[in-house]
Amino acid sequence: MQLWPGEAYPLGATYDGAGTNFAVFSEAADRIELCLLHDDGSESAVELRESDAFVRHAYLPGVMPGQRYGFRVHGPYEPARGQRCNAAKLLLDPYAKAISGSIDWGEAVYGYHFGAPDKRNDLDSAPYTMASVVVNPYFDWGDDRPPRTDYHRTVLYEAHVKGLTMRHPDLPDELRGTYAALAHPAIIGHLTELGVTALELMPVHQFVNDHRLADAGLANYWGYNTIGFFAPHNTYASWGDRGQQVLEFKSAVRALHEAGIEVILDVVYNHTAEGNHLGPTLSFRGLDNASYYRLTEDPKYYMDTTGTGNSLLMRSPHVLQMIMDSLRYWVTDMHVDGFRFDLAATLARQFHEVDRLSSFFDLVQQDPVVSQVKLIAEPWDVGEGGYQVGNFPPMWTEWNGKYRDTVRDLWRGEQRTLAEFAGRLTGSSDLYQDDGRRPLASINFVTCHDGFTLRDLVSYNEKHNEANGEDNRDGESHNRSWNCGAEGESDDPGVNELRGRQMRNFLATLMLSQGVPMLSHGDEFGRTQSGNNNAYCQDNELAWVKWPEDEGEETALAAFTRAMVWLRRDHPVFRRRRFFHGRPVEGTHDELSDIAWFTPEGGEMTRADWDGATASAMTVFLNGNAISEPGPRGERIQDDSFLLMFNASPQNLEFVIPVNHGKEWQVVVDTSRADGLPPGTGVKAGAGQRIELRDRSMVVLQRPA
């Protein structure tokens, strides 16, 4: 086997058409062997003798795409000093572009003996672990271009690759649950018809099914257990796992882009699948434990701000380099359009506290590639001071957990909610305005993968997670849900009618709020997880989307969802780029305020009205003639005006149409109806006229510009 010196950059395995350059970082290693793995179970090992700044490297002529490989690191195994090198463990390349196989759980993949955790384990892990794969970087992207949809035109759709596609009746069996399924016309057609502009995929970085879950007959379905930050998860590929997963993922992105749909990845850079001090040795731990992980004062143990056993060391230049290299790779080579950062507060922890100006944010701010895509934070972690909604840097948007909580509280009848709901409806200026951000910094959602589905939100008071095998202790206990009078599935027509109304209330509120709306996959069909609010380990029909097979309530809800998405897309007054002023806007030649608030009786809201303990109803006037932001060419934007009438009380109420804000209106949405009265089918109503709103319902009226 020929062995040339090679280069220290780029890290990972880089194929150039004639051979492959290998480069790997480890400050802890005494020496590193590159092991080429053969199909008969044997391996060929060569030592990486060249080293530059702790990067060992070599070039091997003739090593082609599809070649499986790994590293064996000779160095100190001293857990008490924070190092866990062990040459008996075949290690994944942190920069592997593809990963083959799965883990056969047993003592061999651990660095210690199960019966003696302080005793080093020298069993060879190679037959039982995954392997890195050399990939072909060349792909015909054709004329692929990123859609670059502006935030104010964005409608996010959070989905799981397998969960979205596994049960679709029009997909061939061999494509279900794969990247190729995302590119199928049946899936793309549904998304485009619904009005989705961005598909936010739950983790597709290579992840690991935990030992504990495997023993219990379960799986890490969600995928928040990353081991490869450059590799598409191999079991989502229909063609194979020797690099085919890369080509299949790229093909899916290309097809989605052709339909005008962006691809955003949910990424987990806060921890890895190696867990705590009793976890397996798969990659980072065996390469250079102290350089990759945050250790406690006793370096035998790991700092854990993620609830998963470990946290990456965000003040390490090598960790920061790896994360930034990974982000750039997914943008430049895989053509994705943005990222949603799981437990993003952990990324801001340089030492202990959450620091808005940490090195990670500095690097993102100045990076010419990463800074130009959509950056969405899940602005919390489980550590002290980890709830950071509203505190991320100006270029970031955030999953607005306060929006979710407030909207749920309003529609379930919680008292003293109306004033905060008004703030959430109009873009949460209390969270984002003081640092120069706009309403579009708020990613609004009512449901997501974590928690109840939309149907379960209105069908269960309590979580029902018994199937997870943790005696129902896992998952959030305070869901702000309401079962509408019966726990779980019901045959009571009144209960089911109320549940349908509540789902329409949530969908209408979401789509007519300022900010960026996000739907959770299957909520447009009213899918259920039978009350399981933590289906992270349920890789089965409980968590997979059940697509409707005939006409009925499910398709009616989908039609209503589609109508609300398109109402939003057609009217810029619902997706403003600036906060409301609460007064007439100069230069618009309109004496009316850009927004106004009224009691059901038609009078302007007073402090007493806002603060009333039982206040649960109001009318909001949105002035389409008073939009302050200009169009893309500096032109004035004009739109129809709207009245949003909210009745979250348990009684029917009469609402008076305000007398000085337009003479004639048309009802375009009424959530008390089974079809929600889609736009264009409503009745006329005049100023001063009384309209009765059903209990817990919402009506939208429209007046032409």
C-alpha positions in Angstrom: 0.0 0.0 0.0 1.4 3.4 -1.1 1.4 6.0 1.6 2.2 9.7 0.7 2.5 12.5 3.2 -0.8 14.2 2.3 -2.1 17.4 3.7 -3.4 18.5 7.1 -6.4 20.3 5.5 -9.2 19.7 4.9 -9.9 17.4 7.8 -11.6 14.1 7.1 -11.3 11.9 4.0 -11.1 13.9 0.8 -11.3 12.0 -2.5 -9.7 13.8 -5.5 -10.3 11.4 -8.4 -7.1 9.4 -7.9 -6.9 8.7 -4.2 -7.9 10.0 -0.8 -6.3 12.3 1.7 -7.0 11.5 5.4 -6.6 14.0 8.2 -7.6 13.8 11.8 -7.0 16.0 14.9 -5.9 14.7 18.3 -3.7 16.5 20.8 -3.9 13.5 23.2 -2.7 10.8 20.8 0.8 9.3 20.9 0.1 7.8 17.5 -2.8 7.1 15.2 -3.5 4.2 12.8 -5.8 4.6 9.8 -7.6 1.3 9.3 -9.1 0.4 5.9 -11.9 -2.1 6.4 -12.6 -5.0 4.0 -15.8 -6.9 3.4 -14.3 -10.1 4.7 -14.0 -8.5 8.2 -10.2 -7.9 7.9 -8.5 -4.5 8.0 -5.3 -2.9 6.7 -3.7 -0.5 9.1 -1.2 2.3 8.3 0.2 4.8 10.8 -0.4 8.4 10.2 3.2 9.7 10.8 2.9 13.2 9.4 1.6 15.7 11.9 0.9 19.5 11.7 -0.6 21.3 14.8 -1.8 17.9 16.2 -3.4 17.0 12.8 -2.2 13.6 11.6 -2.5 13.0 7.9 -1.6 10.9 4.9 -2.6 10.5 1.2 -3.4 7.0 -0.1 -3.4 6.7 -3.9 -6.1 4.3 -5.3 -8.4 4.6 -2.3 -11.8 5.1 -3.9 -15.3 6.2 -2.8 -17.1 3.5 -0.9 -14.0 2.5 1.1 -14.8 2.0 4.8 -12.3 3.1 7.4 -11.7 4.1 11.0 -9.0 5.2 13.4 -7.2 3.5 16.3 -5.7 6.0 18.7 -2.7 5.0 20.9 -2.5 7.3 23.9 -3.3 7.7 27.6 -6.3 6.0 29.1 -6.5 8.0 32.3 -10.2 8.9 33.1 -9.2 10.6 36.3 -7.2 13.1 34.1 -9.8 13.4 31.4 -8.3 11.1 28.8 -9.8 7.9 27.4 -7.7 6.7 24.5 -7.9 3.0 23.7 -6.4 1.5 20.5 -8.8 -1.5 20.8 -11.7 0.8 19.8 -12.2 1.5 16.1 -13.2 5.2 16.0 -15.4 7.1 13.6 -13.8 10.0 11.8 -15.5 13.2 13.2 -15.4 14.6 9.7 -16.8 11.4 8.0 -19.1 12.4 5.1 -20.9 9.1 5.3 -21.2 6.3 7.9 -21.9 2.7 7.3 -23.6 0.1 9.4 -25.0 0.2 12.9 -23.9 -0.6 16.5 -24.1 -4.1 17.8 -24.4 -3.2 21.5 -22.2 -5.1 23.8 -19.2 -4.6 26.1 -16.8 -4.4 23.2 -17.9 -0.8 22.2 -17.2 0.5 25.7 -13.9 1.5 27.2 -14.5 -0.3 30.5 -15.9 -3.6 31.7 -19.5 -3.6 32.7 -18.8 -5.3 36.0 -15.7 -3.2 36.7 -16.1 0.4 35.4 -12.7 1.4 36.6 -11.0 -1.3 34.6 -9.9 -0.7 31.0 -11.6 -2.8 28.4 -9.3 -4.0 25.5 -11.9 -5.9 23.5 -11.8 -5.0 19.8 -14.8 -3.0 18.9 -14.4 -3.2 15.1 -16.9 -6.0 14.4 -19.6 -4.3 16.5 -19.4 -0.6 15.6 -20.0 1.7 12.6 -17.4 2.6 10.0 -16.6 5.9 8.2 -16.9 5.9 4.4 -15.0 7.7 1.7 -17.5 9.5 -0.5 -17.5 10.9 -4.0 -18.0 14.7 -3.7 -19.1 15.1 -7.3 -22.8 15.6 -8.1 -24.7 17.1 -10.9 -26.7 19.9 -9.3 -27.8 21.2 -12.7 -29.1 24.8 -12.4 -30.1 24.3 -8.7 -30.5 27.6 -6.9 -31.5 28.3 -3.3 -35.0 29.7 -3.1 -33.9 32.3 -0.6 -37.5 32.9 0.6 -37.7 36.1 2.7 -38.7 35.5 6.3 -41.9 37.4 5.9 -43.0 35.0 3.1 -41.8 31.9 4.9 -44.1 29.1 6.2 -42.2 26.4 8.0 -43.2 22.8 8.2 -41.4 20.7 10.8 -41.2 17.1 9.7 -39.4 13.8 10.3 -38.1 12.1 7.2 -39.5 8.7 8.2 -42.5 10.0 10.1 -43.8 12.1 7.2 -43.3 9.5 4.4 -43.7 6.0 6.0 -47.4 5.7 5.7 -48.2 7.7 2.5 -50.4 5.5 0.4 -49.0 6.8 -2.9 -45.3 6.0 -2.2 -43.7 2.8 -3.3 -42.8 0.5 -0.4 -39.1 0.7 -1.1 -39.1 4.6 -0.9 -41.1 5.0 2.3 -39.1 6.5 5.2 -36.3 7.7 3.0 -34.7 10.9 1.5 -36.0 9.7 -1.9 -39.5 9.8 -0.5 -39.1 13.6 0.2 -38.4 14.1 -3.5 -41.5 12.1 -4.6 -44.3 14.2 -6.3 -46.8 13.0 -3.7 -44.9 14.6 -0.9 -43.8 17.7 -2.8 -47.3 18.2 -4.2 -48.8 18.1 -0.7 -46.3 20.7 0.6 -46.7 23.1 -2.3 -50.5 22.8 -2.2 -50.5 23.5 1.5 -48.4 26.6 0.9 -45.3 25.5 2.7 -42.1 27.3 1.7 -39.5 25.6 4.0 -39.2 22.0 5.2 -37.6 21.9 8.6 -36.2 18.4 8.9 -35.7 16.8 12.3 -32.2 15.5 12.7 -30.6 13.9 9.6 -27.0 14.0 10.9 -25.9 10.4 11.5 -27.3 9.4 14.9 -27.1 6.4 17.2 -29.9 4.2 18.6 -29.1 4.2 22.3 -28.1 0.9 24.1 -30.9 1.3 26.7 -33.6 1.8 24.1 -32.3 -1.1 21.9 -32.5 -3.4 24.9 -36.0 -2.2 25.6 -37.1 -2.9 22.0 -37.4 0.8 21.3 -35.4 3.2 19.1 -34.1 6.8 19.1 -36.7 7.8 16.6 -36.3 11.6 16.8 -32.5 11.4 16.2 -31.2 13.9 18.8 -28.2 11.7 19.4 -25.6 12.7 16.8 -22.4 10.9 16.2 -21.5 12.3 12.7 -22.0 16.0 12.0 -21.1 15.7 8.3 -22.9 12.5 7.4 -26.6 12.0 6.4 -28.2 9.4 8.6 -27.7 6.1 6.7 -31.0 4.3 7.5 -33.0 7.1 5.7 -31.3 6.1 2.4 -33.1 3.6 0.0 -30.0 2.9 -2.1 -27.4 1.9 0.4 -25.0 3.2 3.0 -21.6 3.3 1.2 -22.0 6.9 0.2 -25.4 6.5 -1.5 -27.0 8.4 1.3 -25.1 11.5 0.3 -26.3 11.3 -3.3 -29.9 10.6 -2.3 -30.0 13.5 0.2 -28.6 15.8 -2.5 -31.3 14.6 -5.0 -34.0 15.3 -2.5 -32.7 18.9 -1.9 -32.5 19.5 -5.6 -36.1 18.3 -6.1 -37.5 20.4 -3.2 -35.6 23.5 -4.5 -37.2 22.9 -7.9 -40.6 23.2 -6.2 -39.5 26.4 -4.4 -39.2 24.7 -1.0 -36.2 25.5 1.2 -34.6 22.7 3.3 -33.7 23.6 6.9 -31.9 21.1 9.2 -32.5 20.6 12.9 -29.0 20.2 14.1 -27.6 19.0 17.4 -24.2 20.6 18.0 -24.6 20.7 21.8 -23.7 17.0 22.6 -22.9 13.7 21.0 -24.1 10.1 21.3 -21.2 9.0 23.5 -23.1 10.0 26.6 -21.6 10.3 30.1 -18.6 8.6 31.7 -20.4 5.3 31.3 -21.2 5.7 27.6 -19.6 4.0 24.7 -16.3 4.9 22.9 -17.3 5.6 19.3 -15.3 8.6 18.2 -14.6 11.9 20.0 -14.0 10.2 23.4 -11.3 8.0 22.1 -9.6 10.6 19.9 -9.2 13.4 22.5 -11.8 13.4 25.3 -10.6 16.6 27.0 -10.5 18.6 23.8 -14.1 17.8 22.7 -16.1 17.6 25.9 -16.9 19.9 28.9 -15.6 18.1 31.9 -16.3 18.8 35.6 -13.8 19.8 38.2 -13.3 16.0 38.5 -12.3 15.3 34.9 -13.6 11.8 35.1 -17.1 13.2 34.7 -18.9 15.3 32.1 -20.7 18.6 32.4 -24.3 18.0 31.2 -26.5 21.0 30.3 -28.4 19.0 27.7 -29.8 16.2 29.8 -28.1 13.6 27.5 -24.9 12.9 29.5 -22.4 15.3 27.9 -21.9 18.7 26.4 -19.4 19.7 23.7 -16.7 22.1 24.8 -17.7 25.4 23.1 -14.5 27.2 24.1 -12.3 24.7 22.3 -11.1 26.0 19.0 -11.2 22.5 17.5 -14.9 22.0 18.5 -15.7 25.5 17.1 -13.8 24.7 13.9 -15.7 21.4 13.5 -19.1 23.0 14.0 -18.4 25.8 11.6 -16.9 23.4 9.0 -20.0 21.2 9.3 -22.3 24.1 8.8 -20.4 25.4 5.8 -20.3 21.9 4.3 -24.1 21.5 4.6 -24.6 24.8 2.9 -22.0 24.6 0.2 -21.9 20.9 -0.7 -25.4 19.8 0.4 -27.2 23.0 -0.6 -29.3 23.3 2.5 -30.9 26.7 3.3 -30.6 27.0 7.0 -30.4 25.4 10.4 -32.5 25.1 13.6 -30.1 24.7 16.5 -31.3 22.2 19.2 -30.8 23.4 22.8 -29.0 26.5 21.4 -28.4 28.0 24.8 -25.7 25.3 25.3 -23.8 26.7 22.3 -23.5 30.0 24.1 -22.0 28.5 27.2 -18.3 29.2 27.1 -17.8 28.5 30.8 -20.9 28.2 32.8 -23.3 31.0 32.1 -25.1 31.6 28.9 -23.1 34.3 27.0 -24.8 36.1 24.1 -21.3 37.1 22.8 -19.7 33.7 23.0 -17.2 32.6 20.4 -19.7 30.6 18.5 -21.9 33.6 17.7 -18.9 35.7 16.8 -17.8 33.1 14.3 -21.3 32.8 12.8 -21.6 36.6 12.6 -18.5 37.0 10.5 -18.7 33.8 8.4 -19.6 34.7 4.8 -21.4 31.5 4.2 -23.2 30.5 7.4 -24.3 34.1 8.2 -26.3 34.3 5.0 -28.7 31.3 5.6 -31.6 31.0 8.0 -30.5 30.6 11.6 -33.1 29.5 14.1 -32.4 28.9 17.8 -34.2 26.7 20.2 -33.4 29.3 22.9 -33.1 27.1 26.0 -31.3 24.1 27.5 -31.7 22.3 30.8 -28.8 24.0 32.6 -29.0 26.9 35.1 -30.1 30.1 33.4 -30.8 28.2 30.2 -34.2 29.7 29.3 -33.1 32.5 26.9 -36.1 33.3 24.8 -35.6 36.8 23.3 -31.9 36.9 24.2 -30.2 35.7 21.0 -28.1 38.0 18.7 -29.9 40.2 16.2 -29.3 38.0 13.1 -31.0 35.0 14.8 -34.6 34.0 14.9 -36.0 31.9 17.7 -38.6 29.3 18.4 -40.9 31.5 20.6 -41.9 29.2 23.5 -43.8 32.1 25.0 -45.9 32.4 22.0 -46.8 28.7 22.2 -47.6 28.9 25.9 -49.7 32.1 25.7 -51.8 30.9 22.7 -52.5 27.6 24.4 -53.5 29.4 27.6 -55.9 31.8 25.8 -57.9 29.0 24.0 -58.0 26.7 27.0 -59.6 29.5 29.1 -56.7 30.6 31.4 -57.4 33.9 33.1 -55.4 37.1 32.7 -54.0 36.0 29.3 -55.5 38.6 27.0 -52.8 41.3 27.3 -49.9 38.9 26.8 -51.7 37.3 23.9 -52.0 40.7 22.2 -48.2 41.0 22.4 -47.6 37.5 21.0 -50.2 38.1 18.2 -48.3 41.2 17.1 -44.8 39.7 17.0 -43.6 39.8 20.6 -42.0 43.3 20.6 -41.2 42.9 24.3 -38.7 40.1 23.3 -37.2 41.4 20.1 -37.6 45.1 19.6 -35.0 46.3 22.1 -32.1 44.7 20.2 -33.1 45.8 16.8 -34.9 42.7 15.7 -38.2 42.6 13.9 -41.4 40.6 14.3 -39.8 38.0 12.0 -37.4 37.0 14.7 -40.3 35.2 16.3 -40.8 31.6 15.0 -44.4 31.1 16.1 -45.7 27.6 16.8 -48.5 25.9 18.8 -47.1 22.4 18.5 -43.9 20.8 17.4 -42.3 17.3 17.6 -41.7 17.7 21.3 -45.1 17.6 23.1 -48.7 16.9 22.1 -49.8 16.9 18.5 -52.6 19.4 17.7 -55.3 16.8 18.1 -53.9 15.6 21.3 -53.6 19.1 22.6 -57.4 19.4 22.5 -58.0 15.7 23.6 -55.9 15.1 26.6 -55.3 16.8 30.0 -52.6 14.4 30.9 -49.7 12.8 29.1 -50.0 9.1 28.3 -46.4 7.9 27.7 -46.7 4.4 29.1 -45.4 2.9 25.8 -42.0 4.6 26.4 -41.3 2.2 29.3 -40.6 4.9 31.9 -43.8 4.6 34.0 -45.1 7.8 32.4 -42.4 9.9 34.2 -40.8 11.2 30.9 -42.2 14.1 29.0 -43.6 17.5 30.0 -46.3 17.3 32.7 -47.5 20.9 32.3 -48.8 20.9 28.7 -51.3 23.8 28.9 -53.8 21.4 27.2 -57.5 20.9 27.6 -59.4 17.7 26.6 -62.7 19.5 25.9 -64.5 17.4 28.4 -63.3 13.8 27.9 -59.9 12.3 28.2 -58.7 10.7 24.9 -60.9 9.5 22.0 -64.6 10.2 22.4 -67.9 9.2 20.8 -69.6 12.3 22.1 -70.5 14.6 19.1 -70.4 17.7 21.2 -66.9 16.9 22.5 -65.6 16.2 19.0 -67.2 19.3 17.5 -65.5 21.4 20.2 -62.2 19.8 19.5 -62.5 20.5 15.8 -63.3 24.1 16.6 -60.3 24.4 18.9 -57.9 23.0 16.3 -59.2 25.6 13.8 -58.8 28.3 16.4 -55.1 27.3 16.9 -54.4 27.1 13.2 -56.1 30.4 12.4 -54.4 32.2 15.2 -51.0 30.8 14.1 -51.4 31.9 10.5 -52.7 35.4 11.3 -50.0 36.2 13.9 -47.1 38.5 13.1 -43.8 36.5 12.9 -43.0 33.3 11.0 -45.5 30.4 11.4 -44.4 26.8 11.9 -46.7 23.8 11.4 -45.9 20.3 12.8 -46.2 17.5 10.2 -49.6 15.9 10.2 -51.3 18.5 12.3 -53.1 19.6 9.1 -54.8 16.2 9.3 -55.4 16.2 13.0 -53.0 13.3 13.6 -52.8 11.8 17.1 -50.1 10.0 19.2 -52.7 8.7 21.6 -51.7 11.2 24.2 -47.9 10.4 24.1 -46.2 13.8 24.3 -42.6 12.4 24.1 -42.6 10.0 21.2 -38.8 10.2 20.9 -38.5 6.4 21.1 -41.6 5.4 19.1 -40.4 4.4 15.6 -43.8 3.0 14.6 -47.3 3.9 13.6 -47.8 5.8 16.9 -45.5 8.5 15.7 -45.7 8.2 11.9 -48.2 10.5 10.1 -51.4 8.7 9.1 -52.4 10.2 5.8 -56.1 10.3 5.2 -57.5 7.8 2.7 -60.9 9.3 2.2 -62.9 12.5 2.6 -63.9 13.4 6.1 -62.9 15.5 9.1 -59.2 15.0 8.5 -59.3 16.3 4.9 -61.6 19.2 5.9 -59.0 20.3 8.5 -56.3 20.1 5.8 -58.4 22.3 3.5 -58.9 24.8 6.3 -55.2 24.8 7.1 -54.4 25.4 3.4 -57.0 28.2 3.3 -55.4 29.9 6.3 -51.8 29.6 4.9 -52.9 31.1 1.6 -54.9 33.9 3.3 -51.6 34.8 5.1 -49.6 34.5 1.9 -52.0 36.7 -0.1 -52.1 39.6 2.5 -49.0 41.4 3.7 -50.9 42.9 6.6 -50.5 39.5 8.3 -46.7 39.3 7.7 -45.4 42.7 8.4 -41.6 43.3 8.5 -41.9 46.0 11.2 -43.7 46.2 14.5 -47.0 48.1 14.7 -46.8 51.7 15.7 -50.2 51.9 17.4 -50.9 55.2 15.7 -51.5 56.6 12.1 -48.5 56.1 9.9 -47.0 59.2 8.2 -47.1 59.2 4.4 -50.0 56.7 4.1 -52.8 59.3 3.9 -54.8 57.3 6.4 -56.0 58.9 9.7 -56.6 55.5 11.3 -54.0 53.8 13.4 -52.2 50.8 11.9 -53.7 48.6 14.6 -56.5 49.1 17.1 -58.0 47.1 19.9 -61.7 46.9 20.7 -64.0 45.2 23.3 -66.7 43.0 22.0 -69.1 45.9 22.4 -67.0 47.9 19.8 -65.4 50.4 22.2 -61.6 50.8 22.3 -59.9 48.7 25.0 -59.0 50.5 28.2 -56.5 49.4 30.9 -59.4 47.9 32.9 -60.5 45.9 29.9 -57.0 44.5 29.5 -56.5 43.7 33.2 -59.9 42.1 33.8 -59.5 38.7 35.4 -62.1 37.2 33.1 -61.1 39.1 29.9 -61.1 36.5 27.1 -62.6 38.3 24.1 -61.6 41.2 21.9 -61.5 42.6 18.3 -58.3 43.6 16.6 -58.2 46.0 13.6 -55.4 45.6 11.1 -55.1 48.6 8.8 -54.0 47.5 5.3 -53.6 51.2 4.3 -51.1 51.9 7.1 -48.2 49.5 6.4 -45.1 51.4 7.1 -42.4 49.2 5.4 -41.9 49.7 1.7 -41.9 47.1 -1.0 -38.7 45.7 -2.6 -38.5 48.6 -5.1 -39.4 51.3 -2.5 -43.1 51.3 -3.5 -45.8 51.7 -0.9 -47.5 48.5 0.2 -51.3 48.5 0.4 -53.6 45.7 1.5 -57.1 45.0 2.5 -58.0 45.7 6.2 -59.1 43.0 8.6 -60.9 42.6 11.8 -59.9 39.6 14.0 -62.6 38.7 16.5 -61.5 36.4 19.3 -64.0 34.8 21.7 -62.1 32.5 24.0 -64.8 32.5 26.6 -67.1 29.5 27.3 -70.2 31.5 26.3 -71.6 32.8 23.0 -70.9 36.6 22.7 -72.2 39.4 20.5 -69.5 41.5 18.9 -70.1 44.9 17.5 -68.2 45.9 14.3 -66.4 49.2 15.1 -68.2 52.1 13.6 -65.3 54.3 12.4 -63.0 51.7 10.8 -64.9 50.8 7.6 -68.5 50.6 6.4 -68.7 47.2 4.8 -67.0 43.9 5.7 -67.1 40.4 4.6 -66.7 37.3 6.9 -63.9 35.2 5.5 -63.2 32.9 8.4 -65.5 31.5 11.1 -63.9 28.7 13.1 -67.3 27.7 14.5 -68.1 26.1 11.2 -66.9 22.6 10.3 -65.2 24.0 7.2 -64.0 27.1 8.9 -65.7 29.1 6.1 -62.7 29.5 3.8 -62.0 32.9 2.2 -64.4 34.2 -0.4 -67.6 32.4 0.8 -68.6 34.7 3.7 -71.5 37.0 4.3 -71.5 40.8 4.3 -71.5 42.8 7.6 -71.7 46.6 8.1 -70.3 49.0 10.6 -72.1 48.9 13.9 -73.7 45.6 13.1 -73.8 42.9 15.7 -72.3 39.4 15.0 -72.8 36.5 17.4 -69.6 34.5 18.0 -69.9 30.9 19.2 -68.1 30.1 22.4 -64.4 29.4 21.9 -64.4 30.6 18.3 -62.8 33.2 16.0 -64.2 35.2 13.1 -62.2 37.2 10.6 -63.7 40.0 8.5 -62.1 41.6 5.5 -62.6 45.1 3.9 -61.1 45.8 0.5 -58.4 48.5 0.3 
